[in-house]
Amino acid sequence: MNKLKNLVPDLEEMFYAGRQPSDEDLDVFARDVLSVIKDSFKPRNLTSKEALRFSSIGRPDRQLWYTYNKPDIAEELHMSTRIKFMYGDLIEQLLVLLIKTAGYEVTDRQAEVTTDGIKGHTDGRIDGVLVDYKSASPFSFNKFVTGQIFNDDPFGYIAQLSGYADGEDEAAWVVANKVSGHIHVLTLDSMEMINFKDRVKEVKSFVEEDAPPDKCYSDKPDGESGNRKLAIGCMYCDYKVDCWKDANDGKGLRKFDYKNGPRFFTKVVKEPNKNIQEVKL
């Protein structure tokens, strides 16, 4: 149905018309930005409850098992990751201000919802439509533009939005490309939503098992070298070191810093060039 199909054109028209945000909306924006920045400096204290949240319930099974059973071995967040998360939260606040200024009604910010004892907080509604704001890299942004997110959703965005929109005919993601500044709206209609209650029941069942489910992703070839490396979905997991401790004949993962980013090898047949530094895990 796409009730927000005119949102992006209306945002463009807002700038062409020189419309200004109200003093009240600017005050709210300033308070929200201050709150986001303060929260970004808080220590990260993971607990088993992190596995049972709206924002995580759609993630791969094995990752959820680790989050529930071994939160204490999660990797520390690097400074760059903390700044990236802070940047994403700030972009969300900016999106809200822009949408208000374009004349849309924004309501239900951080409204609490509960399903089978699991709590979540919505990003809000735009003219009554439940929305989730996302800031994305160009690669991730393109997944929303092309609809590839419906086939490749490692962070569980569909499950999260389905849970918030329980019983509604549609919801939407409002996504900002944090490099180009482009904005895209992608609708999730009721036929594309998952049964969130069933997923919660499933997760509660397997996280109580003694052993984790099968690996979320297989490793993959690194070109023609004969080496094998982690899939992208594993690279961003906080538990990859323990999960892949059987890699490299039981010696564990090996990490090398390439110019285009780190690679985590599960099998090394040919050693990388000497100018590529290996990082101890």
MARTIDO-560200 format. One line per 2 residues: number of its first residue (from 0); their letters; for each residue z, y negated, x of N, C-alpha, C, O. Coordinates in steps of 0.2 Angstrom, whole numbers. Layout:
<atoms>
NUM	a	Z,Y,X,Z,Y,X,Z,Y,X,Z,Y,X; ...
</atoms>
This chain:
<atoms>
0	mn	0,6,4,0,0,0,0,-6,4,-3,-11,3; 4,-6,10,4,-11,15,5,-18,12,1,-23,12
2	kl	11,-19,10,13,-25,7,14,-31,12,14,-37,10; 14,-29,18,15,-35,23,8,-36,27,8,-38,33
4	kn	2,-34,24,-4,-34,27,-6,-42,29,-10,-42,34; -3,-47,26,-5,-53,28,0,-57,33,0,-63,34
6	lv	5,-53,35,10,-56,39,7,-59,46,9,-64,47; 3,-55,49,1,-58,56,-4,-64,55,-3,-69,58
8	pd	-8,-63,50,-12,-69,48,-8,-75,46,-10,-81,48; -3,-74,43,2,-80,41,5,-83,47,7,-89,47
10	le	7,-78,51,10,-81,58,5,-85,62,7,-90,64; -1,-83,62,-6,-87,65,-7,-94,62,-7,-99,65
12	em	-7,-94,55,-8,-100,51,-2,-105,52,-3,-111,52; 4,-102,53,10,-106,54,9,-110,60,11,-116,60
14	fy	6,-107,66,5,-111,72,0,-116,71,0,-122,73; -6,-114,68,-11,-119,67,-9,-125,63,-11,-131,64
16	ag	-4,-124,58,-2,-129,53,4,-133,57,6,-138,54; 6,-131,62,12,-135,66,18,-134,62,22,-139,62
18	rq	19,-129,58,26,-128,55,31,-127,59,31,-124,64; 37,-130,58,43,-130,62,49,-126,59,49,-126,53
20	ps	53,-122,63,58,-119,60,64,-124,58,64,-129,60; 67,-122,52,73,-126,50,78,-126,55,79,-122,59
22	de	83,-131,54,88,-132,59,93,-126,57,96,-123,62; 94,-124,51,98,-118,49,96,-112,52,100,-108,55
24	dl	89,-111,52,86,-105,55,87,-105,63,88,-100,66; 86,-111,66,87,-111,73,94,-110,75,96,-107,80
26	dv	99,-112,71,106,-111,72,108,-103,72,111,-100,76; 105,-100,67,106,-93,67,103,-89,73,105,-84,75
28	fa	97,-91,74,93,-88,80,97,-89,87,98,-84,90; 100,-95,88,104,-96,94,110,-92,94,112,-89,99
30	rd	114,-91,88,120,-87,88,118,-79,89,121,-76,93; 112,-77,86,110,-70,87,108,-69,94,109,-64,97
32	vl	104,-74,98,103,-73,105,109,-72,109,109,-68,113; 114,-77,108,120,-77,111,123,-70,111,126,-67,116
34	sv	123,-67,105,127,-61,103,123,-55,107,126,-51,110; 116,-55,107,112,-50,111,114,-50,118,115,-45,121
36	ik	114,-56,121,115,-57,128,122,-54,130,123,-51,135; 127,-56,126,134,-53,127,134,-46,127,137,-43,131
38	ds	131,-43,122,131,-36,121,128,-32,127,129,-27,128; 123,-35,130,119,-32,135,123,-31,141,121,-27,145
40	fk	128,-35,142,132,-34,148,138,-29,147,142,-28,152; 139,-26,141,144,-21,140,143,-15,144,137,-13,144
42	pr	148,-12,146,147,-5,150,144,0,145,145,0,139; 140,5,148,137,10,144,142,16,143,143,19,149
44	nl	145,17,138,149,23,137,147,28,132,148,27,126; 143,32,134,140,37,130,145,42,128,149,45,132
46	ts	144,44,121,148,50,119,144,54,115,138,53,114; 147,60,112,142,65,109,140,62,102,135,64,100
48	ke	143,56,100,141,53,94,134,50,94,130,49,90; 132,48,101,125,45,102,120,50,100,114,47,98
50	al	121,56,100,116,61,97,115,61,90,109,63,87; 120,58,86,120,59,79,119,52,76,124,49,73
52	rf	114,48,78,113,41,75,106,41,72,101,45,74; 105,36,68,98,36,65,93,35,70,87,37,70
54	ss	95,31,75,90,29,80,88,35,85,83,34,89; 92,40,85,91,46,90,89,52,86,87,57,90
56	ig	90,53,80,90,59,76,83,62,77,82,68,76; 78,58,78,71,61,78,69,63,85,63,65,86
58	rp	73,62,90,71,63,97,71,71,98,73,75,94; 68,73,104,67,80,105,74,84,105,79,81,107
60	dr	73,90,102,79,94,101,84,95,108,90,94,107; 80,97,113,84,98,119,88,92,122,93,92,124
62	ql	84,86,121,87,80,123,94,79,119,99,76,121; 93,80,112,99,79,108,105,83,110,110,81,110
64	wy	103,90,111,108,94,113,112,92,119,118,92,120; 108,89,124,111,87,130,116,81,129,121,80,131
66	ty	113,76,125,117,70,123,123,72,119,128,68,120; 123,77,115,129,79,111,134,83,116,140,82,115
68	nk	132,87,120,136,91,124,138,89,131,143,91,133; 133,85,134,135,83,141,133,75,142,130,73,146
70	pd	136,71,138,135,64,138,138,61,145,135,56,147; 142,65,148,145,62,154,140,63,160,142,60,165
72	ia	135,67,160,131,67,165,124,63,164,119,64,168; 124,59,159,118,55,158,117,50,164,122,48,167
74	ee	111,49,166,110,44,172,112,37,170,112,35,164; 114,34,175,116,27,175,110,23,173,105,24,176
76	lh	111,18,169,105,13,168,104,9,174,108,5,176; 98,9,176,96,4,182,96,-3,179,95,-4,173
78	ms	97,-8,184,97,-15,182,90,-17,178,90,-20,173; 84,-14,180,78,-16,177,78,-13,170,75,-16,166
80	tr	81,-7,169,81,-5,162,85,-9,158,84,-10,152; 91,-11,160,96,-15,156,92,-22,154,93,-24,149
82	ik	88,-25,159,85,-31,158,79,-30,153,78,-34,148; 76,-24,153,71,-22,149,73,-22,142,70,-24,137
84	fm	79,-18,141,82,-18,134,84,-25,131,83,-26,126; 87,-29,136,89,-36,134,83,-40,132,83,-43,126
86	yg	78,-39,135,71,-43,134,69,-40,127,67,-44,123; 69,-34,125,67,-31,119,71,-34,113,68,-36,108
88	dl	78,-34,114,82,-37,109,81,-44,108,81,-47,102; 79,-48,113,78,-55,112,71,-56,108,71,-61,104
90	ie	66,-52,110,60,-52,106,61,-51,99,58,-54,95; 65,-46,97,67,-45,90,70,-51,87,67,-53,81
92	ql	74,-55,90,77,-61,87,71,-66,86,71,-70,81; 67,-67,91,61,-71,91,57,-70,85,54,-74,81
94	lv	55,-63,84,51,-61,78,54,-63,72,51,-66,67; 60,-62,71,64,-64,65,63,-72,63,62,-74,58
96	ll	64,-76,69,63,-83,68,56,-85,66,55,-89,61; 51,-82,69,44,-83,67,43,-82,60,39,-85,57
98	ik	45,-76,58,44,-73,51,47,-78,46,44,-79,41; 53,-80,47,56,-85,43,52,-91,42,51,-94,37
100	ta	50,-94,48,46,-100,48,40,-100,45,37,-105,42; 37,-94,45,30,-93,41,31,-92,34,26,-92,30
102	gy	37,-93,31,39,-93,24,41,-87,21,41,-86,15; 42,-81,25,44,-75,22,52,-75,21,55,-78,25
104	ev	54,-71,16,61,-70,15,64,-64,20,61,-58,19; 68,-65,24,71,-60,28,78,-59,26,83,-63,26
106	td	80,-53,24,86,-51,21,89,-44,24,85,-41,28; 95,-42,23,98,-36,25,98,-35,32,97,-29,34
108	rq	99,-40,36,99,-39,43,106,-35,45,111,-37,43; 105,-29,49,110,-25,51,114,-22,45,120,-21,45
110	ae	111,-21,39,114,-18,34,116,-10,35,112,-7,38; 122,-8,34,124,-1,36,122,4,31,122,3,25
112	vt	119,9,33,117,15,29,120,21,31,121,22,37; 121,26,27,125,32,29,121,38,26,120,38,20
114	td	120,43,30,117,50,27,121,55,30,121,56,36; 124,59,26,128,65,28,133,63,34,133,67,39
116	gi	136,58,33,141,56,38,138,52,44,142,50,49; 132,51,45,129,48,51,127,41,48,124,40,43
118	kg	129,36,52,128,29,51,123,26,55,121,28,60; 119,21,52,114,17,55,114,10,52,117,9,47
120	ht	111,6,56,110,-1,54,103,-3,54,100,-3,59; 100,-6,48,94,-8,48,92,-14,51,97,-18,52
122	dg	86,-15,53,84,-21,56,83,-27,51,83,-33,52; 82,-24,45,82,-29,39,76,-28,35,72,-23,35
124	ri	74,-33,30,69,-33,25,65,-39,26,68,-44,27; 58,-38,25,54,-44,24,51,-44,18,47,-40,16
126	dg	52,-49,14,50,-49,7,51,-43,3,47,-40,-1; 57,-40,4,59,-34,1,57,-27,4,60,-22,3
128	vl	53,-28,9,50,-22,13,55,-20,19,56,-25,23; 57,-14,19,61,-12,24,57,-12,31,52,-9,31
130	vd	60,-15,36,56,-15,42,60,-13,48,66,-14,48; 57,-11,54,60,-10,60,56,-14,65,50,-13,66
132	yk	59,-18,69,56,-22,74,56,-18,81,61,-15,83; 50,-19,84,49,-15,91,46,-20,96,41,-24,94
134	sa	48,-20,102,45,-23,107,42,-17,111,45,-12,112; 36,-18,113,32,-12,116,28,-14,122,25,-20,123
136	sp	27,-10,127,23,-11,133,16,-10,130,15,-8,124; 11,-12,133,4,-12,131,2,-5,129,-2,-4,124
138	fs	4,0,133,2,7,131,6,9,124,2,12,120; 12,8,123,16,9,117,13,5,111,12,8,106
140	fn	11,-1,113,9,-5,107,2,-2,104,1,-2,98; -2,0,109,-8,3,107,-7,9,102,-11,10,98
142	kf	-2,13,103,0,19,99,1,16,92,-1,20,87; 4,11,91,5,8,84,-1,5,81,-3,6,75
144	vt	-5,2,85,-12,-1,83,-16,5,81,-20,4,76; -17,10,85,-22,16,83,-19,21,78,-22,25,76
146	gq	-12,21,77,-9,26,73,-7,32,77,-5,37,74; -8,32,83,-6,38,87,1,39,87,3,45,88
148	if	5,35,85,12,36,85,14,42,80,19,45,80; 9,43,75,11,48,70,10,55,73,12,60,70
150	nd	6,55,79,5,62,82,9,62,89,10,68,91; 12,57,91,16,57,98,21,52,97,21,46,98
152	dp	27,54,95,33,50,94,39,53,97,44,55,94; 39,52,104,45,55,108,51,52,107,57,55,108
154	fg	52,45,104,58,42,103,60,42,96,65,39,95; 57,46,92,60,47,85,59,41,80,63,40,76
156	yi	54,37,81,54,31,77,52,33,70,55,29,65; 48,38,69,47,40,62,53,42,58,54,40,52
158	aq	57,46,61,63,49,58,68,43,57,71,43,51; 69,39,61,73,33,61,71,29,54,75,28,50
160	ls	65,27,54,63,23,48,63,27,42,64,24,37; 61,33,42,62,37,36,69,38,33,70,37,27
162	gy	74,38,38,81,38,36,83,32,32,86,32,27; 81,26,35,82,20,32,79,19,26,82,16,21
164	ad	73,21,25,69,20,19,69,25,14,65,26,10; 75,29,14,76,35,10,74,33,2,78,29,-1
166	ge	69,36,-1,68,35,-8,63,29,-9,61,28,-15; 61,26,-4,56,20,-5,49,22,-4,48,27,0
168	de	45,18,-7,38,20,-6,34,18,0,29,21,2; 37,13,4,34,11,10,40,8,14,44,4,12
170	aa	38,8,21,42,4,26,37,2,31,31,3,30; 39,-2,36,35,-4,41,38,-6,48,44,-8,48
172	wv	34,-5,53,36,-7,60,33,-14,61,27,-15,60; 36,-19,63,33,-25,66,34,-25,73,40,-25,76
174	va	28,-24,77,28,-23,84,25,-28,88,20,-31,86; 29,-30,93,27,-36,98,25,-33,104,29,-29,107
176	nk	19,-34,107,17,-32,114,20,-37,118,19,-43,118; 25,-35,122,29,-39,126,25,-42,132,28,-46,136
178	vs	19,-40,134,15,-43,139,10,-48,136,10,-54,139; 6,-46,131,1,-50,128,4,-55,123,1,-60,122
180	gh	9,-53,120,12,-58,114,8,-56,107,10,-59,102; 4,-51,107,1,-49,101,6,-46,96,11,-42,99
182	ih	5,-46,90,10,-43,85,6,-39,80,0,-41,78; 8,-33,78,5,-29,74,10,-26,69,16,-25,70
184	vl	8,-25,63,12,-22,57,9,-15,56,3,-15,54; 13,-10,56,10,-3,54,15,-1,48,21,0,49
186	tl	12,1,43,15,4,37,17,11,38,13,15,40; 23,13,36,25,20,35,26,21,28,30,19,25
188	ds	21,25,24,22,26,17,26,33,16,27,37,21; 27,34,10,32,39,8,29,46,10,33,51,11
190	me	22,47,10,19,53,12,20,55,19,19,60,21; 21,49,23,21,50,30,29,51,33,30,53,39
192	mi	33,50,28,40,50,30,43,57,31,40,62,27; 48,59,35,50,65,35,56,66,30,59,60,28
194	nf	59,72,29,65,73,25,71,72,30,72,76,34; 74,66,30,79,64,35,85,68,34,88,70,39
196	kd	87,70,28,93,74,27,92,81,30,97,84,33; 86,84,29,85,90,32,85,90,40,87,95,43
198	rv	82,85,42,82,84,50,90,83,52,91,86,57; 94,80,49,101,79,51,104,86,51,108,88,55
200	ke	103,90,45,106,96,45,104,101,50,108,105,53; 97,100,52,95,104,58,98,102,64,100,107,68
202	vk	98,96,66,101,94,72,109,96,72,111,98,78; 112,95,67,119,97,67,120,104,69,125,106,71
204	sf	115,108,67,116,115,68,115,117,75,119,120,78; 109,115,78,108,117,85,112,113,90,113,116,96
206	ve	115,107,89,119,104,94,125,108,95,129,107,100; 127,112,90,133,116,91,132,123,95,137,126,96
208	ed	126,124,96,125,131,100,127,130,107,128,124,110; 129,136,110,131,136,117,126,134,122,127,131,127
210	ap	120,136,121,114,135,125,109,130,122,108,130,116; 106,126,126,101,121,124,95,124,121,93,130,123
212	pd	91,121,117,84,123,115,80,123,120,81,121,126; 74,126,119,69,126,125,67,119,127,68,114,124
214	kc	64,118,133,62,112,136,58,108,131,54,111,127; 59,101,131,55,97,126,47,97,128,43,97,123
216	ys	46,97,134,39,96,137,38,101,143,43,102,146; 32,103,143,30,107,149,29,102,155,26,96,154
218	dk	29,104,161,27,100,167,20,100,167,16,104,163; 16,96,171,9,95,171,7,95,178,10,92,182
220	pd	0,96,179,-3,96,186,-3,88,188,-4,84,184; -2,87,195,-3,81,198,-9,81,201,-10,82,207
222	ge	-15,79,198,-21,79,201,-23,86,203,-22,91,200; -27,86,209,-29,93,211,-25,95,217,-27,100,221
224	sg	-19,92,218,-15,94,224,-12,101,223,-10,104,228; -11,103,217,-7,109,216,0,108,214,4,112,212
226	nr	2,102,215,9,100,214,9,99,206,4,98,202; 15,99,203,17,98,196,22,93,195,27,93,199
228	kl	22,89,190,26,84,189,29,84,182,26,87,177; 34,80,180,36,79,174,31,75,169,28,71,171
230	ai	31,77,163,28,74,158,31,67,157,37,66,158; 28,62,154,31,56,153,37,56,148,42,53,150
232	gc	37,61,143,43,61,139,49,63,143,55,61,141; 48,67,148,54,69,152,56,64,157,62,63,159
234	my	51,60,159,53,55,164,58,50,162,62,48,166; 58,49,155,62,44,152,69,47,149,72,43,146
236	cd	70,53,151,76,56,148,82,55,153,81,56,159; 88,54,151,93,53,155,96,60,158,101,60,162
238	yk	93,65,156,96,72,158,91,76,161,92,82,162; 86,73,164,81,77,167,83,81,173,80,86,175
240	vd	87,78,177,90,81,183,93,88,182,91,93,185; 98,88,177,101,94,175,96,99,171,96,105,173
242	cw	92,96,167,88,100,163,83,104,167,81,109,166; 80,101,173,75,104,177,78,106,184,75,106,189
244	kd	85,108,184,88,110,190,85,116,193,86,118,199; 81,120,189,78,126,191,71,125,194,68,129,197
246	an	69,118,195,62,116,197,62,117,205,68,118,208; 56,118,208,56,119,215,60,125,218,63,124,223
248	dg	59,130,214,62,136,216,70,136,216,73,139,221; 72,132,212,80,131,211,83,126,215,89,125,215
250	kg	78,122,219,81,116,222,81,110,218,85,105,220; 78,110,212,79,104,208,73,99,209,68,101,213
252	lr	73,94,205,67,89,205,67,86,212,72,85,215; 61,84,213,60,79,219,56,73,217,51,73,213
254	kf	59,67,219,57,61,216,53,57,222,56,56,227; 47,55,221,44,51,226,42,44,223,40,44,217
256	dy	42,39,226,41,32,224,34,30,226,32,28,232; 29,31,221,22,29,222,21,21,220,26,19,217
258	kn	16,18,222,15,11,221,14,10,213,16,5,211; 12,15,209,11,14,202,17,17,198,17,18,192
260	gp	23,18,202,29,21,198,31,27,201,27,31,205; 37,29,200,40,36,202,37,42,199,34,42,193
262	rf	37,47,203,34,54,200,40,59,202,43,59,207; 41,63,197,46,68,198,43,75,198,40,77,193
264	ft	43,78,204,39,84,205,44,90,203,49,91,206; 41,95,200,44,101,198,42,107,203,45,112,204
266	kv	36,105,206,33,110,211,29,106,216,25,102,214; 31,107,223,27,103,228,24,109,232,27,112,236
268	vk	17,109,232,13,113,236,11,109,242,11,112,248; 9,103,241,6,98,246,11,92,246,12,89,241
270	ep	14,91,252,19,86,253,15,79,252,9,78,254; 18,74,248,15,67,248,14,64,255,17,66,259
272	nk	10,59,255,9,56,261,15,53,264,20,52,260; 16,53,271,22,51,274,24,44,272,30,42,272
274	ni	19,39,270,21,32,268,24,32,261,26,26,259; 24,38,258,27,38,251,34,40,251,35,46,253
276	qe	39,36,250,46,38,251,49,43,246,48,42,240; 52,48,248,56,52,244,63,49,242,66,47,247
278	vk	65,50,236,71,47,234,76,53,232,74,57,228; 82,53,235,87,58,234,90,57,227,92,52,225
280	l	90,63,223,93,63,216,100,66,216,103,66,211
</atoms>
